[in-house]
Amino acid sequence: MRRSLSALILCVAVTTLPVMALAGDGPWSSFEKGTLNPGELSQATPADVGLPFERVSIPSGDRKLDGFLVRADASCRPALALLIFHGRNETVADWIAVQKYLHDKCVSSLVFDYSGHGKSSPPGTIDNMNADGVAALDAFLKLFPATGRRCLLSHSLGGGPMLYAATHGAAKPDCAIAASPFSSLRDIAIRGGAPEQAILKLPDVWNNVDAARSLSIPLLWVHSRSDKTIPFDLGQKVYDAKEGAKTSDVIDGFDHNAIYKEMPDAIWSPIIAFATAK
């Protein structure tokens, strides 16, 4: 069973915070080492489900990011492409079924692995993953012409690097979709039972509430009230912080990973409709 994100951060806070200064490590280093470097979890590719694809290599600093590019049929109209930022302890292989689902719905997709994930270069750190998001966004916008719709989609932990990329990239996509986002790593840790005073001493990285306030493109928030991994109200904070164009898809009865494991139309139909609309 995969441990929840809050449980992992709690473990880091309780076991490592008192010794970090002595060890000379950054304050999030134990979390990064234990959570952001799963390596290669599967060798599956879209070809395993009969789906034509291109394996892409995206430069990010001195690292290379591995990704699967699946193009919709040229006849598909309107043209829509999604750049997918996957969640914790996931790799591109986990999203193969989603890429097939999207292809069958006339949607192109690019899913990539952050540093330290899959075949991408290590190490996986918060700073590296933020840079990875910007690099992937730049590559995505070059792969798909501006004549079509180009949107970002994140799941869970992916909301951090996605919102960073959307607010720091030189060029902007048409929209962003945040599925089951957290408000901040601090909030997740405190909600999981970590000592609040200790956690508040950590740098405020991946504060998605602050990022949402700076987001200039339309946002769709997707969250299930039944999500036991990232509480619904933490996602609500991200949505409430966004000013301007935004909408929500609040659902019931689906667990945290249903978006890529079950792929229900209750989740995906509103996503595609939002991404397609101008």
For each residue, the residues with C-beta under 8 A, 3 or more apart:
1:
2: 89
3: 7 8
4: 7 8 192 228 229
5: 8 9 35 88 156 157 182 188 192 229 230
6: 9 10 188 189 191 192 193
7: 3 4 10 11 192
8: 3 4 5 11 12 31 34 35
9: 5 6 12 13 31 185 188 189 192 194
10: 6 7 13 14 189 192 193 194
11: 7 8 14 15 34
12: 8 9 15 16 17 28 30 31 34 189
13: 9 10 16 17 189 194 195 198 199
14: 10 11 17 194 195
15: 11 12 30
16: 12 13 19 20 30
17: 12 13 14 20 27 198 201 202
18:
19: 16 22 23
20: 16 17 23 25 26 27 29 30
21: 24
22: 19
23: 19 20
24: 21
25: 20 29 30
26: 20 29 32
27: 17 20 201 202 203
28: 12 31 32 126 185 202 203 205
29: 20 25 26 32 33
30: 12 15 16 20 25 33 34
31: 8 9 12 28 34 35 36 185
32: 26 28 29 35 36 37 123 124 125 126
33: 29 30 36 37 123
34: 8 11 12 30 31 37
35: 5 8 31 32 88 89
36: 31 32 33 88 114 116 117 123 124 125 126 129
37: 32 33 34 116 117 122 123 124
38: 41 89 91 116 117 124
39: 116 117 118
40: 43 91 118 119
41: 38 89 90 91 93 94 118
42: 91 93 94
43: 40 93
44: 48 93 96
45: 48 53 55 68 93 96
46: 49 51 52 53 68 70 96 99 100
47: 50 51 52 53
48: 44 45 96
49: 46 96 97 100
50: 47
51: 46 47 70 96 99 100 103
52: 46 47 70 71
53: 45 46 47 68 69 70 99
54: 68 69 70 71
55: 45 66 67 68 69
56: 66 67 68 69 110 112 139 143
57: 64 65 66 67
58: 64 65 67 112 132 135 136 139
59: 63 64 65 135
60: 63 64 65 115 121 128 131 132 135 136
61: 128 131 135
62: 121
63: 59 60 115 120 121 122 128 132
64: 57 58 59 60 120 121
65: 57 58 59 60 112 113 114 115 120 121 132 135 136
66: 55 56 57 92 112 113 118 119 120
67: 55 56 57 58 92 110 111 112 113 136
68: 45 46 53 54 55 56 92 95 96 99 110 111 112
69: 53 54 55 56 108 109 110 143
70: 46 51 52 53 54 99 100 102 103 108 109 110
71: 52 54 108
72: 76 79 80 81 102 103 106 107 108
73: 76 106
74:
75:
76: 72 73 79 80 106 107
77: 106
78: 148 149 276
79: 72 76 108 144 147 148 149
80: 72 76 106 107 108 148 149 150 151 272 275 276
81: 72 107 108 109 110 140 143 144 148 149 150 151
82: 102 107 108 109 110 151 152 153 177 275
83: 109 110 111 112 136 137 140 150 151 152 153 173
84: 95 98 109 110 111 112 153 154 155 158
85: 133 136 152 153 154 155 158 159 161 162 165
86: 90 91 92 94 95 111 113 155 158 260
87: 90 154 155 156 157 158 180 257
88: 5 35 36 156 157
89: 2 35 38 41
90: 41 86 87 94 95 117 155 260
91: 38 40 41 42 86 94 113 117 118
92: 66 67 68 86 95 96 111 112 113 118
93: 41 42 43 44 45 96 118
94: 41 42 86 90 91 260
95: 68 84 86 90 92 98 99 111 260
96: 44 45 46 48 49 51 68 92 93 99 100
97: 49 100 101 260 263
98: 84 95 101 102 109 111 259 260 263
99: 46 51 53 68 70 95 96 102 103 109 111
100: 46 49 51 70 96 97 103 104
101: 97 98 104 105 263 268
102: 70 72 82 98 99 105 107 108 109 272
103: 51 70 72 99 100 106 107 108 109
104: 100 101
105: 101 102 268 272
106: 72 73 76 77 80 103
107: 72 76 80 81 82 102 103 272 275
108: 69 70 71 72 79 80 81 82 102 103 144
109: 69 70 81 82 83 84 98 99 102 103
110: 56 67 68 69 70 81 82 83 84 136 139 140 143
111: 67 68 83 84 86 92 95 98 99
112: 56 58 65 66 67 68 83 84 92 120 132 136
113: 65 66 67 86 91 92 117 118 119 120
114: 36 65 117 120 124 128 129 132 133 161
115: 60 63 65 120 121 122 123 124 125 128 129 132
116: 36 37 38 39 120 121 122 123 124 125 128
117: 36 37 38 39 90 91 113 114 120 124
118: 39 40 41 66 91 92 93 113
119: 40 66 113
120: 63 64 65 66 112 113 114 115 116 117 132
121: 60 62 63 64 65 115 116
122: 37 63 115 116
123: 32 33 36 37 115 116 128
124: 32 36 37 38 114 115 116 117 128 129
125: 32 36 115 116 128 129
126: 28 32 36 129 130 160 205 206
127: 130 131
128: 60 61 63 114 115 116 123 124 125 131 132
129: 36 114 115 124 125 126 132 133 160 161
130: 126 127 133 134 160 161 164 165 168
131: 60 61 127 128 134 135
132: 58 60 63 65 112 114 115 120 128 129 135 136 161
133: 85 114 129 130 136 137 161 162 164 165
134: 130 131 137 138 164 165 168 169
135: 58 59 60 61 65 131 132 138 139
136: 58 60 65 67 83 85 110 112 132 133 139 140 165
137: 83 133 134 140 141 152 165 166 169 171 173
138: 134 135 141 142 169 170 171
139: 56 58 110 135 136 142 143
140: 81 83 110 136 137 143 144 150 173
141: 137 138 144 146 150 171 173
142: 138 139
143: 56 69 81 110 139 140
144: 79 81 108 140 141 148 150
145: 148
146: 141 150
147: 79
148: 78 79 80 81 144 145
149: 78 79 80 81 174 175 275 276 278
150: 80 81 83 140 141 144 146 173 174
151: 80 81 82 83 173 174 175 176 177 275
152: 82 83 85 137 162 165 166 173 175 176 177
153: 82 83 84 85 162 176 177 179 271 275
154: 84 85 87 158 159 161 162 163 176 177 178 179 181
155: 84 85 86 87 90 158 159 179 180 259 260
156: 5 87 88 159 179 180 181 182 229 230 256
157: 5 87 88 160 182
158: 84 85 86 87 154 155 161 162
159: 85 154 155 156 162 163 178 179 180 181 182 206 208 238
160: 126 129 130 157 163 164 182 185 205 206 208
161: 85 114 129 130 132 133 154 158 164 165 206
162: 85 133 152 153 154 158 159 165 166 176 178
163: 154 159 160 166 167 176 178 181 208 211 212 215
164: 130 133 134 160 161 167 168 206 211
165: 85 130 133 134 136 137 152 161 162 168 169
166: 137 152 162 163 169 172 173 176 211 215 217
167: 163 164 211 214 215 216
168: 130 134 164 165
169: 134 137 138 165 166 172
170: 138
171: 137 138 141
172: 166 169 216 217
173: 83 137 140 141 150 151 152 166 176 217
174: 149 150 151 217 218 275
175: 149 151 152 217 218 219 220 274 275
176: 151 152 153 154 162 163 166 173 215 217 218 219 220
177: 82 151 152 153 154 219 220 222 271 274 275
178: 154 159 162 163 181 208 219 220 221 222 235 238 239
179: 153 154 155 156 159 222 223 259 267 271
180: 87 155 156 159 222 223 224 227 229 230 235 256 259
181: 154 156 159 163 178 208 221 223 230 234 235 238
182: 5 156 157 159 160 185 187 188 206 208 230 234 235 238
183: 187 188 207 208 209 234 235 237 238
184: 187 188 204 206 207 208 209
185: 9 28 31 160 182 188 189 202 205 206 207
186: 189 190 199 200 202 204 207
187: 182 183 184 190 191 234 237
188: 5 6 9 182 183 184 185 191 192 230 234
189: 6 9 10 12 13 185 186 192 194 199
190: 186 187 193 194 196 199
191: 6 187 188 231 234
192: 4 5 6 7 9 10 188 189
193: 6 10 190
194: 9 10 13 14 189 190 198 199
195: 13 14 198 199
196: 190 199 200
197: 200 201
198: 13 17 194 195 201 202
199: 13 186 189 190 194 195 196 202
200: 186 196 197
201: 17 27 197 198
202: 17 27 28 185 186 198 199 205
203: 27 28
204: 184 186 207 210
205: 28 126 160 185 202
206: 126 159 160 161 164 182 184 185
207: 183 184 185 186 204 210 211
208: 159 160 163 178 181 182 183 184 211 212 238
209: 183 184 212 213 237 238 241
210: 204 207 213 214 241
211: 163 164 166 167 207 208 214 215
212: 163 208 209 215 219 238 239 241 242
213: 209 210 241 242 243
214: 167 210 211
215: 163 166 167 176 211 212 219 242
216: 167 172 244
217: 166 172 173 174 175 176 245
218: 174 175 176 244 245 246 247 274
219: 175 176 177 178 212 215 239 242 245 246 247
220: 175 176 177 178 246 247 248 249 270 271 274 275
221: 178 181 235 236 238 239 242 246 247 248 249
222: 177 178 179 180 248 249 251 259 267 270 271
223: 179 180 181 227 230 232 235 236 248 249 250 251
224: 180 227 232 250 251 252 253 254 255 256 258
225: 232 250 251 252
226: 252 253 254 255
227: 180 223 224 230 231 232 235 254 255 256
228: 4 255 256
229: 4 5 156 180 255 256 257
230: 5 156 180 181 182 188 223 227 234 235 256
231: 191 227 234 235
232: 223 224 225 227 235 236 250
233: 236 237
234: 181 182 183 187 188 191 230 231 237 238
235: 178 180 181 182 183 221 223 227 230 231 232 238 239
236: 221 223 232 233 239 240
237: 183 187 209 233 234 240 241
238: 159 178 181 182 183 208 209 212 221 234 235 241 242
239: 178 212 219 221 235 236 242 246 248
240: 236 237
241: 209 210 212 213 237 238
242: 212 213 215 219 221 238 239 246
243: 213
244: 216 218
245: 217 218 219
246: 218 219 220 221 239 242
247: 218 219 220 221 274
248: 220 221 222 223 239
249: 220 221 222 223 267 270 271 274
250: 223 224 225 232
251: 222 223 224 225 254 266 267
252: 224 225 226
253: 224 226
254: 224 226 227 251 258 259 262 264 266 267
255: 224 226 227 228 229 258
256: 156 180 224 227 228 229 230
257: 87 229 260 261
258: 224 254 255 261 262 263 264 267
259: 98 155 179 180 222 254 262 263 267 268
260: 86 90 94 95 97 98 155 257 263
261: 257 258
262: 254 258 259
263: 97 98 101 258 259 260 267 268
264: 254 258 267 268
265: 268 269
266: 251 254 269 270
267: 179 222 249 251 254 258 259 263 264 270 271
268: 101 105 259 263 264 265 271 272
269: 265 266 272 273
270: 220 222 249 266 267 273 274
271: 153 177 179 220 222 249 267 268 274 275
272: 80 102 105 107 268 269 275 276
273: 269 270 276 277
274: 175 177 218 220 247 249 270 271 277
275: 80 82 107 149 151 153 174 175 177 220 271 272
276: 78 80 149 272 273
277: 273 274
278: 149
